[in-house]
Amino acid sequence: MNSSILTLEEAILRFGREKRNGRRVVFTNGCFDLLHPGHVRSLEQARALGDALIVGLNSDAGVRQLKGEGRPVIPERERAEILAALECVDAVVIFDDPTPRELIARLLPDVLVKGGDWPGDQIVGREEVEAAGGRVVSVPVVPGYSTSAILKKIREGARTSREES
């Protein structure tokens, strides 16, 4: 198992120490079902805002709840492994709750990052992070990339090739 895939308790221990040593801890979260360049670019932007990046990863049950049946395509352990392999990601924590509020409230990162498609007042964890002296940053969504659009293309392509044979 990848040593960068942590439980919440392990992340609190490791990154609490990092913060005490003056390092800036950044947190972002998502489903990351099919990793695409939009994900990679936003993760790199998030990492550039601090010294360590923790990614909260929606569990399989959480993704199903958010995205519907048939999702995720990639199981949580494999999504976590792929994310943890990225140079810009220091740790991945899988969470089951519908939102990462508890994760954020317990980790209290210095910087909370969300995609620009989330209105500022709807960013979960904003109150907790700001109350602890941290800041919330919205990074622009990279246009032209969407897991749902990729899956639609795959499904339509699969139908088209079946019809041709």
N, C-alpha and C positions, 0 to 999 in steps of 0.2 A: 504494500500500500504506500502511496505517495505521502511523504512526511509533511507536505504542504496542505493536505486535506485534514482539517482539524475539527474537533468538537467545539462547541461554544466555550466550554470551560478551558480547553487547551489554548484557544485563541485569546481569551481574556488573560491567561497567565503570560503567554508569549508577548502579546502586544501591549499589555499593561506595563511590562518591563521596558519595552521599546519606548513607550511614551515617557516613562520616568527618566529614560536616558536622553530625552530631548528630541527623539525622532517623531516626525509628524505621520500619524496613521490615517489613511484614507479608506473609506468603505463605500462600496457600491453593491448593487444586487440585481438579480434578474434570473430568467429561465435558461438562457443560453442553450436552447435546444439544438439548433444547427448553427455552429459557430461560423460566422461570416465576417468579411472585412469591416463591416460597420461595428460589430462587437469589438473586434481587435483594436480598432482606432479609438473607440470610446474608452476602452480599458487602459490603453496607453495614455490617453489624455488624463484619465483619473489618476493614474500612477504618477504622472508628472506633477501633480499637486501636492505630493508628499514624499515620504521616505519608504513607506510600505503600503501595499494595497491588499486589503481583505475583500474578497468577493463573497457575498451571501448568495447562495444558490437555492432556488426554489426546489423542494423535493418533488418527486414524481407526482405525489398526490396534490401538491400545491399547483403544479403546472396544469394538471388535468382540470382542477378547479378554475384556474384562470383562462386556459386556452380551449378546454373542451375535450371530448373523447378523441382518442387517436393521438393525443399528445401526452407526454413528450415522445418524440421519435427515439431519442437516445436516453437510456436510463441514467438516473442521477449519479451513480458512481462513475460512469463513463464520462458524463458531462463534467463532473468535478475533476477527473483525471486530465481531461483535455485542457480545462482552464488552468489547472495547477502547473501544466507544462509550459504555459506562456511565460516568457521572461518578465513581463510587467506585473504578474500576479504573485504575491508573496504567500497568500493563504486562501483557501476556500472553506467555507462553513456551510453545510447543507442545513436548511431550516424547513420545518413542516408547517408553521403557521401561515395563514393567508397573507400576512404582511411581515416584513422584517423588523417591526417595531421593537419587540423584546430583544432581538439580537443587537439592534442599534443602541437601545437603552442600556444594555449590559456592557457592550464594547466601548461606548462613548468615543467614537473616532474623532479626530481633530477636524476632518473634512468628510462630509457626506456628499456623494456625487450621484446625480440622477440625470437621465436623458432629458433633453429639452422638450420632449413631448409630454412631460409631466408638469402641469401648472404648479408654480412655487408653493401655493397654499395647500396642495395635495401631496406634497412630498412627505411620506411617512418617516418619522424620526426627526423631522426638522426641529420640533420643540425641544426634544431631549438634547440634541447636539448643540443647539444654540444656547440652551440654558446652562450647558457645561462649558461654554466659552468657545465652542467649535463653530465652523461655518458650513453652509450648504452651497454647493456649486452645481449649476445646471450646465451640462455639456451639450452642444448641438448634436442632434441626431444626424448620422451620415446618410444623406439621401440615396435612394436606389437599392437599399438593402433591407430585407425583411424576411424573417424565417417563414412566416405565413405565406408570403409571395413565392418563396423558393419551393415550399411544399406544394402549393397550388400548381406551379410549373411542372414539378415532378409528376403529380397526379394526372394532370392534363396530358403530359408527354406519354405517360404509361397508357392512358386511354387511346391516344392517337396511334401509338405503335401497335396496340392490340387490334385496332380497327383495320390497320393496313395489312396485317398478316392473314 
